[in-house]
Amino acid sequence: MKEYLEFKKARCKDCYKCLRECPVKAIEVKNHQAQIIKERCILCGRCTVVCPQNAKIVHSEKEEVDNLLLGSGNVVASVAPSFISSFRLQSFAQMESVLLKLGFAFAEETAVGANAVTKEYAKCIATGQYPNFITSACPALCRLIQEYHPHALKYLAPVDSPMIAHAKILRQRFPDCKVVFIGPCIAKKREAKESGLISGVLTFEDLRRLMVERGLTFPLPDAGPQEEGEKFSCTGITGTAPANRSKSYPIRRGIIHSFEARPEGYDYVAVDGPLNCVNTLEHIDRVTGVFFEMNMCENACVSGPCSLVGDGEGVRATVDVKRYVRQECASLPPEQAGDRDYTVDITATYPKIESRSLVPTPEQIEEILHKTGKFRPEDELNCGSCGYPTCREKAWAVFNGYADIDICLPYMRERAESMSYEIIHNSPEGIVVLDSDMNVVDINAKARELLGITAANVKGMPAIDFFNPTEFLIAQNSGRQYVRKKIYVSETKRHVELSISNLKGNRALFGILKDITDEVHYSEKLGKMRMETLATTDDVIKKQMRVAQEIASLLGETTAETKVALLKLKKTLMQEEEEREKSEDRT
């Protein structure tokens, strides 16, 4: 499948909003990146509208169309009637003037094809073969039915879209021409390619960029088209064309209003928006005698994914088109029988499109569910945070390779919390987490033991109610890691080493308490032994001196040497004790 739509990887932020909004789940999430599943995508463009990061790329055909215009062939433009709302114009003459300057030989509204489609709809309805009738003007809607709701194909009008109908009419009038469609729709790109009748598609965004590159602007409403840009005349068109009510196609109920007289026997209902269309198709067999005007875009084509209509401007755009049609109907003669006759065949067939997705067995679904901790029906939250409406649909996506198993947010959060809990509460060291207001966020059993905390629930409580948080305040003010090598806890008669880290991203302080009581006691015991050794040494020296005096005559110089050695030993032991005391004072 040709690339029509894709994502900018650098801007995709793991939010799954496009997947939640996609009516056919044609988006896969792999390695935390969303990607279009080409064979499932109906090109409704919903993902381009809802993406908060504007991470979607609609592939442009501007360069190809530009090359056509610079070539020697005659290129004609079929312009969707919604141009009036996207460009805020008052007449087609303004659009025509710019298109002729760009190099188009002829330009006309796609509404000419829409007019033929409306007449064909009336002929189909007159056969009495349709208990319900679904319009076929929206290619994304037709694709939705063909691939995902084939039971509704029996209701789908076997008629070309206005774009295809108009292309056939243009090619009949100008046999050697190349047709370029200009509109707000992405799905038209694939429809045009598959038809073989249309040489290129420009979105309204493309047209605006092309105008900027060429330095063109729209003339004032009364300027009219500039004839010098034409390459050949519009042969076969004489006199003033009648008013065309089918110019209302791009708005909600626009197709319904395009009938001069609505065929009897039907209730006329307009359905727009992907969710409404899907829900309607799922239950369409429950009703009869309904004419469904269906559009995948909310507010219909005026709010197409490549329109220039901003968020919340659907009503304004609808009013623009209504006023445009009303103005034409007031200024031009009404259409008479036989006017705007078309002799081309605009009937169409819409075959069922077989899905390429695999269908897992119930056992395979259960196996995938078990991997995310879902063993009972009540474990299936169906929260939709992953983008799929139910846990089982997400399991289906995992089975088909459309999603990673770990995009289940409740499961991942529970697993992360569980791992965090196990690490904190099974740590051999005491752990205390305080927030920036010195309230207890978490504390493990070892820390409770070291600090002598017996209260059942201390989370959320001020730390000062249970221990002195002075060191935590020092660490918070310093903004860096803080280490206190020895603190005495009088409540428990324990000695602890405290290390505090600033968790700046969470505005929290993470403290680790190491029990060094045994080390302190050993150090104290070692010091006592040293003092006892010094005392013993001193006694030995004194005794030795007395003995030395008594046998001085016998020992001579040996006595003096012994004294020197013993004094050196005493001095060494005293220096070691002084250094130990200084080290403890520094800590």
C-alpha positions as CSV (number, residue, x, y, z in Angstrom):
1,M,0.0,0.0,0.0
2,K,1.2,3.5,-0.9
3,E,2.3,5.6,2.1
4,Y,-0.5,8.2,2.7
5,L,-0.1,8.7,6.4
6,E,2.5,8.0,9.1
7,F,3.9,9.2,12.4
8,K,6.8,11.3,13.4
9,K,8.7,9.0,15.8
10,A,10.4,11.8,17.7
11,R,7.1,13.4,18.6
12,C,5.1,10.3,19.6
13,K,4.9,10.4,23.4
14,D,3.3,7.1,24.4
15,C,-0.1,8.6,25.0
16,Y,-2.1,6.2,22.9
17,K,-4.7,8.9,22.1
18,C,-4.6,8.1,18.4
19,L,-5.2,4.5,19.1
20,R,-8.2,5.3,21.4
21,E,-9.7,7.5,18.8
22,C,-9.1,5.2,15.8
23,P,-12.4,3.6,14.8
24,V,-10.8,0.5,13.4
25,K,-7.7,0.2,15.6
26,A,-5.4,0.6,12.6
27,I,-2.5,1.7,14.8
28,E,0.1,-0.6,16.4
29,V,2.3,0.4,19.3
30,K,5.7,-1.2,19.2
31,N,8.7,-0.2,21.4
32,H,6.5,2.6,22.7
33,Q,6.0,4.1,19.2
34,A,2.7,4.3,17.3
35,Q,2.7,3.2,13.7
36,I,0.0,2.9,11.0
37,I,-1.2,-0.6,10.1
38,K,-1.6,0.2,6.4
39,E,-3.8,-2.7,5.5
40,R,-6.3,-1.9,8.3
41,C,-6.3,1.9,7.9
42,I,-9.4,3.5,6.3
43,L,-7.6,6.9,6.1
44,C,-10.4,8.8,8.0
45,G,-7.6,11.0,9.4
46,R,-9.0,11.0,12.9
47,C,-5.6,10.4,14.3
48,T,-4.2,13.5,12.7
49,V,-7.0,15.6,14.3
50,V,-6.6,14.3,17.9
51,C,-2.8,13.9,18.2
52,P,-1.8,16.4,20.9
53,Q,1.8,16.4,19.6
54,N,1.0,16.9,15.9
55,A,3.0,13.7,15.3
56,K,1.3,12.7,12.1
57,I,2.6,13.2,8.5
58,V,0.1,13.3,5.6
59,H,2.2,12.6,2.5
60,S,1.8,15.4,0.0
61,E,1.4,15.1,-3.7
62,K,2.2,18.8,-4.2
63,E,5.5,18.1,-6.0
64,E,3.8,15.7,-8.4
65,V,1.0,18.1,-9.2
66,D,3.5,20.9,-9.6
67,N,5.3,18.9,-12.2
68,L,2.0,18.2,-14.0
69,L,1.3,22.0,-14.1
70,L,4.8,22.7,-15.5
71,G,4.4,20.0,-18.2
72,S,2.7,20.3,-21.6
73,G,-0.5,18.5,-20.8
74,N,-3.8,20.1,-19.9
75,V,-4.5,19.8,-16.2
76,V,-8.0,20.5,-14.9
77,A,-9.0,21.0,-11.2
78,S,-11.9,19.5,-9.4
79,V,-12.4,21.5,-6.3
80,A,-14.4,20.3,-3.3
81,P,-17.2,22.7,-2.3
82,S,-15.8,23.0,1.2
83,F,-13.1,25.4,-0.2
84,I,-15.6,28.2,0.6
85,S,-15.2,27.6,4.4
86,S,-11.5,26.6,4.5
87,F,-10.3,29.7,2.5
88,R,-13.1,32.0,3.7
89,L,-14.1,32.9,0.1
90,Q,-17.3,34.2,-1.3
91,S,-17.3,32.8,-4.8
92,F,-15.7,30.1,-6.9
93,A,-14.4,32.8,-9.2
94,Q,-11.9,33.7,-6.6
95,M,-10.6,30.2,-6.4
96,E,-10.7,29.8,-10.2
97,S,-8.5,32.9,-10.6
98,V,-5.7,31.5,-8.5
99,L,-5.9,28.0,-10.1
100,L,-5.6,29.4,-13.6
101,K,-2.5,31.4,-12.4
102,L,-1.0,28.2,-11.0
103,G,-1.3,26.6,-14.5
104,F,-4.5,24.8,-14.4
105,A,-6.3,24.8,-17.8
106,F,-9.7,24.6,-16.3
107,A,-11.3,24.5,-12.8
108,E,-14.7,23.5,-11.6
109,E,-16.4,22.5,-8.4
110,T,-16.7,18.8,-7.6
111,A,-20.4,19.7,-6.9
112,V,-21.0,19.0,-10.6
113,G,-20.3,15.4,-9.9
114,A,-22.2,15.6,-6.7
115,N,-25.3,16.7,-8.6
116,A,-25.0,13.6,-10.8
117,V,-24.6,11.4,-7.7
118,T,-27.8,12.8,-6.1
119,K,-29.7,12.0,-9.2
120,E,-28.3,8.5,-9.3
121,Y,-29.3,8.1,-5.6
122,A,-32.9,9.0,-6.5
123,K,-32.8,6.3,-9.3
124,C,-31.6,3.7,-6.9
125,I,-34.2,4.5,-4.3
126,A,-36.9,4.4,-7.0
127,T,-36.1,0.7,-7.6
128,G,-37.5,-0.2,-4.1
129,Q,-34.6,-2.6,-3.5
130,Y,-33.1,-0.8,-0.5
131,P,-34.8,-1.3,2.9
132,N,-32.2,1.1,4.2
133,F,-30.0,3.4,2.1
134,I,-26.4,4.5,2.9
135,T,-24.8,7.3,0.8
136,S,-21.4,6.5,-0.8
137,A,-19.9,10.0,-0.9
138,C,-17.3,9.4,1.9
139,P,-14.5,7.0,0.8
140,A,-13.5,6.4,4.4
141,L,-17.0,5.4,5.3
142,C,-17.2,3.0,2.3
143,R,-13.9,1.4,3.3
144,L,-15.2,1.0,6.8
145,I,-18.2,-0.9,5.6
146,Q,-16.3,-3.0,3.1
147,E,-13.7,-4.2,5.6
148,Y,-15.3,-4.1,9.0
149,H,-19.1,-4.1,8.5
150,P,-19.7,-6.1,5.3
151,H,-23.2,-6.9,6.6
152,A,-24.2,-3.3,5.7
153,L,-22.9,-3.6,2.1
154,K,-26.5,-4.4,0.9
155,Y,-27.5,-0.9,2.0
156,L,-24.5,1.0,0.5
157,A,-25.5,3.0,-2.6
158,P,-23.8,1.5,-5.7
159,V,-22.8,4.9,-6.9
160,D,-19.4,6.6,-7.4
161,S,-18.3,9.4,-5.0
162,P,-18.7,13.0,-6.3
163,M,-15.0,13.1,-7.0
164,I,-15.0,10.0,-9.2
165,A,-18.2,11.1,-10.9
166,H,-16.8,14.5,-11.7
167,A,-13.6,13.0,-13.0
168,K,-15.5,10.9,-15.4
169,I,-17.5,13.9,-16.6
170,L,-14.4,16.0,-17.0
171,R,-12.6,13.3,-18.9
172,Q,-15.5,12.9,-21.2
173,R,-15.6,16.7,-21.9
174,F,-11.8,17.0,-22.1
175,P,-10.5,13.6,-23.3
176,D,-6.8,14.4,-23.1
177,C,-6.9,16.2,-19.7
178,K,-5.3,15.2,-16.4
179,V,-7.6,15.6,-13.4
180,V,-6.4,16.9,-10.1
181,F,-8.7,16.8,-7.1
182,I,-8.4,19.5,-4.4
183,G,-10.1,19.0,-1.1
184,P,-9.7,18.4,2.7
185,C,-9.7,14.6,2.7
186,I,-6.9,12.0,3.1
187,A,-9.0,9.0,2.0
188,K,-9.5,10.7,-1.4
189,K,-5.8,10.0,-2.1
190,R,-6.3,6.2,-2.1
191,E,-9.6,6.4,-3.8
192,A,-8.1,8.6,-6.6
193,K,-5.1,6.2,-7.0
194,E,-7.4,3.1,-7.2
195,S,-9.7,4.7,-9.7
196,G,-7.0,5.3,-12.3
197,L,-9.0,8.4,-13.4
198,I,-7.2,11.1,-11.3
199,S,-3.6,12.1,-11.7
200,G,-3.1,13.8,-8.4
201,V,-4.7,15.0,-5.2
202,L,-4.0,18.3,-3.4
203,T,-5.2,18.9,0.1
204,F,-6.3,22.4,1.0
205,E,-3.1,22.6,3.1
206,D,-1.1,21.7,0.0
207,L,-2.8,24.3,-2.1
208,R,-2.1,27.0,0.5
209,R,1.6,26.0,0.5
210,L,1.7,26.1,-3.3
211,M,0.1,29.6,-3.3
212,V,2.7,30.8,-0.8
213,E,5.6,29.4,-2.9
214,R,4.2,31.2,-6.0
215,G,3.4,34.4,-4.1
216,L,-0.4,34.2,-5.0
217,T,-3.3,35.5,-3.1
218,F,-7.1,35.4,-3.8
219,P,-8.5,38.4,-5.6
220,L,-11.5,40.4,-4.2
221,P,-14.9,38.7,-4.7
222,D,-15.8,40.8,-7.7
223,A,-12.5,40.3,-9.6
224,G,-13.6,37.1,-11.4
225,P,-11.3,34.6,-13.1
226,Q,-8.4,35.7,-15.2
227,E,-8.8,34.3,-18.7
228,E,-5.2,34.6,-19.6
229,G,-4.3,31.5,-17.6
230,E,-6.6,29.2,-19.6
231,K,-5.0,26.7,-22.0
232,F,-8.2,25.5,-23.7
233,S,-11.9,26.5,-23.7
234,C,-14.6,24.7,-21.9
235,T,-16.3,23.4,-24.9
236,G,-19.9,22.1,-24.5
237,I,-20.7,24.6,-21.8
238,T,-23.1,27.3,-22.9
239,G,-25.4,29.8,-21.1
240,T,-25.7,30.2,-17.4
241,A,-25.6,27.0,-15.4
242,P,-28.6,26.5,-13.0
243,A,-28.2,26.6,-9.2
244,N,-26.6,23.5,-7.9
245,R,-28.0,22.5,-4.5
246,S,-25.4,19.7,-4.3
247,K,-22.8,22.3,-3.3
248,S,-24.1,21.6,0.2
249,Y,-22.6,18.1,0.2
250,P,-19.7,19.1,2.6
251,I,-21.9,19.9,5.5
252,R,-24.1,17.8,7.8
253,R,-27.4,16.9,6.0
254,G,-26.0,18.5,2.9
255,I,-26.7,15.4,0.8
256,I,-30.2,15.3,2.1
257,H,-30.7,19.0,1.2
258,S,-29.3,18.4,-2.3
259,F,-32.6,16.7,-3.4
260,E,-35.1,18.9,-5.1
261,A,-37.7,16.6,-3.7
262,R,-36.8,13.9,-1.3
263,P,-37.9,10.4,-2.4
264,E,-40.8,9.2,-0.3
265,G,-40.8,6.2,2.0
266,Y,-37.7,7.0,4.0
267,D,-36.8,8.8,7.2
268,Y,-33.7,10.9,6.5
269,V,-30.9,10.8,9.1
270,A,-27.5,12.4,9.1
271,V,-24.7,10.5,11.0
272,D,-21.3,12.1,11.4
273,G,-18.1,11.2,13.4
274,P,-16.3,7.9,13.5
275,L,-17.9,6.7,16.7
276,N,-21.5,7.5,15.6
277,C,-20.8,5.8,12.2
278,V,-19.5,2.6,13.8
279,N,-22.4,2.4,16.3
280,T,-24.9,3.0,13.5
281,L,-23.4,0.3,11.3
282,E,-23.3,-2.2,14.2
283,H,-27.1,-1.8,14.7
284,I,-28.3,-0.9,11.3
285,D,-30.2,-4.1,10.8
286,R,-32.5,-3.1,13.6
287,V,-34.2,-0.4,11.6
288,T,-35.8,-0.2,8.1
289,G,-36.8,2.7,5.9
290,V,-34.0,5.0,6.8
291,F,-31.9,7.1,4.4
292,F,-28.5,7.4,6.1
293,E,-26.2,10.3,5.1
294,M,-23.0,9.2,6.7
295,N,-19.7,11.0,7.1
296,M,-16.6,9.9,9.0
297,C,-15.7,13.4,9.9
298,E,-17.6,15.3,12.6
299,N,-19.5,18.2,10.9
300,A,-18.9,16.3,7.6
301,C,-16.3,17.4,5.0
302,V,-15.9,21.0,6.2
303,S,-14.0,19.6,9.1
304,G,-11.9,17.2,7.1
305,P,-8.4,16.3,8.5
306,C,-6.7,18.5,5.9
307,S,-9.1,21.4,5.9
308,L,-8.1,24.8,7.1
309,V,-10.9,25.0,9.6
310,G,-9.7,25.2,13.2
311,D,-10.8,23.4,16.3
312,G,-14.3,24.5,17.3
313,E,-15.0,26.2,14.0
314,G,-17.3,23.5,12.5
315,V,-20.4,25.5,13.1
316,R,-18.8,28.6,11.4
317,A,-17.7,26.5,8.5
318,T,-21.2,25.0,8.1
319,V,-22.8,28.4,8.1
320,D,-20.3,29.6,5.4
321,V,-21.3,26.8,3.1
322,K,-25.0,27.2,3.8
323,R,-24.9,30.9,2.9
324,Y,-22.9,30.1,-0.2
325,V,-25.5,27.7,-1.5
326,R,-28.4,29.9,-0.4
327,Q,-26.8,32.9,-2.3
328,E,-26.4,30.7,-5.4
329,C,-30.0,29.5,-5.3
330,A,-31.2,33.1,-4.9
331,S,-29.1,34.4,-7.8
332,L,-29.3,31.6,-10.4
333,P,-32.3,30.0,-12.1
334,P,-33.5,26.8,-10.4
335,E,-32.5,23.5,-12.0
336,Q,-35.0,22.1,-14.5
337,A,-35.5,18.5,-15.6
338,G,-32.8,17.7,-18.1
339,D,-30.3,20.3,-16.9
340,R,-26.9,19.1,-16.0
341,D,-27.5,15.8,-17.7
342,Y,-24.7,13.3,-17.5
343,T,-24.1,10.5,-19.9
344,V,-21.2,8.8,-18.1
345,D,-21.8,5.6,-16.1
346,I,-21.3,6.5,-12.4
347,T,-22.5,3.2,-10.9
348,A,-20.0,1.5,-8.7
349,T,-19.5,-1.7,-6.8
350,Y,-18.1,-2.0,-3.3
351,P,-16.9,-5.5,-2.7
352,K,-16.2,-7.0,0.7
353,I,-12.5,-6.6,1.8
354,E,-11.2,-9.6,3.6
355,S,-9.4,-8.8,6.9
356,R,-5.8,-10.0,7.1
357,S,-5.9,-10.1,10.9
358,L,-5.7,-13.4,12.7
359,V,-8.5,-14.7,14.9
360,P,-7.1,-16.1,18.2
361,T,-8.8,-19.0,20.0
362,P,-10.4,-18.3,23.5
363,E,-7.5,-20.3,25.0
364,Q,-4.9,-18.0,23.3
365,I,-6.8,-14.9,24.5
366,E,-6.8,-16.3,28.1
367,E,-3.0,-17.1,27.9
368,I,-2.3,-13.4,26.9
369,L,-4.6,-12.1,29.7
370,H,-2.8,-14.3,32.2
371,K,0.5,-12.7,31.3
372,T,-0.8,-9.3,32.5
373,G,-2.2,-10.7,35.8
374,K,-5.8,-11.1,34.6
375,F,-7.0,-14.5,35.8
376,R,-10.6,-13.7,36.6
377,P,-13.3,-11.6,34.8
378,E,-13.1,-9.0,37.6
379,D,-9.4,-8.6,36.8
380,E,-10.4,-7.3,33.3
381,L,-10.8,-3.6,34.1
382,N,-11.6,-2.6,30.4
383,C,-10.4,0.9,31.3
384,G,-9.3,1.7,27.7
385,S,-6.1,3.4,28.8
386,C,-4.1,1.2,26.3
387,G,-6.3,2.4,23.5
388,Y,-8.5,-0.7,23.2
389,P,-12.0,-0.6,24.7
390,T,-11.6,-4.0,26.4
391,C,-8.8,-6.1,27.7
392,R,-9.8,-8.9,25.3
393,E,-9.5,-6.6,22.3
394,K,-6.1,-5.6,23.5
395,A,-5.2,-9.3,23.8
396,W,-6.4,-9.7,20.2
397,A,-4.0,-6.9,19.2
398,V,-1.1,-8.5,21.1
399,F,-1.8,-11.9,19.3
400,N,-1.7,-10.2,15.9
401,G,1.5,-8.3,16.8
402,Y,-0.2,-4.9,16.8
403,A,0.6,-4.1,20.4
404,D,3.2,-4.9,23.0
405,I,1.9,-6.8,25.9
406,D,3.2,-4.2,28.4
407,I,1.0,-1.3,27.2
408,C,-1.6,-2.2,29.8
409,L,-1.1,0.8,32.1
410,P,-2.9,-0.6,35.2
411,Y,-0.8,-3.8,35.0
412,M,2.5,-1.9,34.5
413,R,1.6,0.5,37.4
414,E,0.7,-2.4,39.6
415,R,3.9,-4.2,38.7
416,A,6.0,-1.1,39.2
417,E,4.4,-0.5,42.6
418,S,4.8,-4.1,43.6
419,M,8.5,-4.1,42.7
420,S,8.9,-0.8,44.5
421,Y,7.1,-2.1,47.5
422,E,9.2,-5.3,47.6
423,I,12.4,-3.4,47.2
424,I,11.6,-0.9,50.0
425,H,9.9,-3.2,52.5
426,N,12.3,-6.1,52.1
427,S,15.4,-4.0,52.2
428,P,17.8,-4.9,55.1
429,E,18.4,-1.1,55.5
430,G,15.9,1.3,56.9
431,I,14.2,3.4,54.2
432,V,12.3,6.7,54.8
433,V,10.7,8.8,52.0
434,L,9.6,12.3,52.9
435,D,7.9,14.9,50.6
436,S,9.0,18.5,50.4
437,D,6.7,19.4,53.3
438,M,8.5,16.8,55.6
439,N,5.5,14.4,55.6
440,V,6.0,10.7,55.5
441,V,5.5,9.2,52.0
442,D,6.8,5.8,52.8
443,I,8.7,4.0,55.5
444,N,9.7,0.3,55.8
445,A,9.7,-2.0,58.8
446,K,13.5,-1.7,59.4
447,A,13.3,2.1,59.6
448,R,10.4,1.8,62.1
449,E,12.5,-0.5,64.2
450,L,15.5,1.7,64.2
451,L,13.5,4.9,64.9
452,G,11.2,3.3,67.5
453,I,8.0,4.1,65.6
454,T,5.1,1.9,66.8
455,A,2.2,3.9,65.2
456,A,0.1,1.7,62.8
457,N,-0.2,4.3,60.0
458,V,2.3,7.1,59.6
459,K,2.0,7.7,55.8
460,G,1.0,11.3,55.1
461,M,1.7,12.3,58.7
462,P,4.4,14.9,59.6
463,A,7.7,13.3,60.2
464,I,8.4,15.4,63.3
465,D,5.6,13.5,65.1
466,F,7.8,10.4,65.0
467,F,11.5,11.5,64.7
468,N,13.7,14.5,64.3
469,P,13.8,15.4,60.6
470,T,16.6,18.0,60.9
471,E,19.0,16.0,58.6
472,F,16.3,15.8,55.9
473,L,15.8,19.6,56.1
474,I,19.6,20.1,55.7
475,A,19.6,17.8,52.7
476,Q,16.6,19.6,51.2
477,N,18.2,23.0,51.6
478,S,21.6,21.9,50.3
479,G,20.0,20.3,47.2
480,R,22.5,17.5,47.1
481,Q,23.2,14.2,48.8
482,Y,23.7,14.4,52.5
483,V,25.5,11.8,54.7
484,R,25.6,11.8,58.5
485,K,27.9,8.9,59.5
486,K,26.7,8.5,63.1
487,I,23.4,9.4,64.8
488,Y,22.3,8.1,68.2
489,V,18.6,7.3,68.5
490,S,17.9,7.5,72.2
491,E,14.4,5.9,71.9
492,T,16.0,2.6,70.7
493,K,19.5,3.1,71.9
494,R,20.7,2.5,68.3
495,H,23.5,4.1,66.3
496,V,22.6,4.7,62.6
497,E,24.4,6.0,59.6
498,L,22.0,8.2,57.5
499,S,22.3,8.9,53.8
500,I,19.8,11.2,52.1
501,S,19.2,11.8,48.4
502,N,17.1,14.5,46.8
503,L,14.5,13.1,44.3
504,K,14.1,16.4,42.5
505,G,11.7,15.1,39.8
506,N,9.3,13.9,42.6
507,R,10.1,16.7,45.0
508,A,10.9,14.1,47.7
509,L,13.8,13.0,49.9
510,F,14.9,9.4,50.1
511,G,16.7,8.4,53.3
512,I,18.6,5.2,54.0
513,L,19.4,4.3,57.6
514,K,22.1,1.7,58.2
515,D,22.3,0.2,61.7
516,I,25.9,0.6,62.9
517,T,25.2,-0.1,66.5
518,D,27.4,-3.3,66.6
519,E,30.2,-1.4,64.9
520,V,30.0,1.4,67.4
521,H,30.0,-1.1,70.3
522,Y,33.0,-2.9,68.8
523,S,34.8,0.4,68.4
524,E,34.1,1.3,72.0
525,K,35.2,-2.2,73.2
526,L,38.4,-1.9,71.2
527,G,39.0,1.5,72.8
528,K,38.5,0.1,76.2
529,M,40.9,-2.7,75.5
530,R,43.5,-0.1,74.3
531,M,43.2,1.8,77.5
532,E,43.5,-1.3,79.6
533,T,46.6,-2.2,77.6
534,L,48.0,1.2,78.3
535,A,47.4,0.9,82.0
536,T,49.0,-2.6,82.0
537,T,52.0,-1.3,80.1
538,D,52.4,1.5,82.6
539,D,52.4,-0.9,85.5
540,V,54.9,-3.1,83.7
541,I,57.2,-0.1,83.2
542,K,57.0,0.9,86.9
543,K,57.7,-2.6,88.1
544,Q,60.5,-2.9,85.6
545,M,62.0,0.3,86.8
546,R,62.0,-1.0,90.4
547,V,63.6,-4.2,89.3
548,A,66.0,-2.2,87.2
549,Q,67.1,-0.2,90.1
550,E,67.7,-3.3,92.2
551,I,69.7,-5.0,89.6
552,A,71.2,-1.9,87.9
553,S,74.6,-3.1,88.6
554,L,73.9,-6.3,87.0
555,L,72.1,-5.1,83.9
556,G,74.1,-1.9,83.2
557,E,73.3,-0.6,79.8
558,T,70.6,-3.3,79.2
559,T,68.3,-1.5,81.7
560,A,68.4,1.7,79.9
561,E,67.6,0.1,76.6
562,T,64.6,-1.7,78.1
563,K,63.3,1.5,79.5
564,V,63.5,3.2,76.1
565,A,61.7,0.4,74.3
566,L,58.8,0.4,76.8
567,L,58.4,4.1,76.7
568,K,58.2,4.0,72.9
569,L,55.5,1.3,73.2
570,K,53.5,3.5,75.6
571,K,53.9,6.5,73.4
572,T,52.7,4.6,70.3
573,L,49.6,3.3,72.1
574,M,48.7,6.8,73.4
575,Q,49.0,8.3,69.9
576,E,46.7,5.7,68.4
577,E,44.1,6.4,71.1
578,E,44.3,10.2,70.5
579,E,43.9,9.7,66.7
580,R,40.8,7.5,67.3
581,E,39.2,10.1,69.6
582,K,39.9,12.9,67.0
583,S,38.3,10.8,64.2
584,E,35.1,10.3,66.3
585,D,34.9,14.0,67.1
586,R,35.1,14.9,63.4
587,T,32.1,12.6,62.6
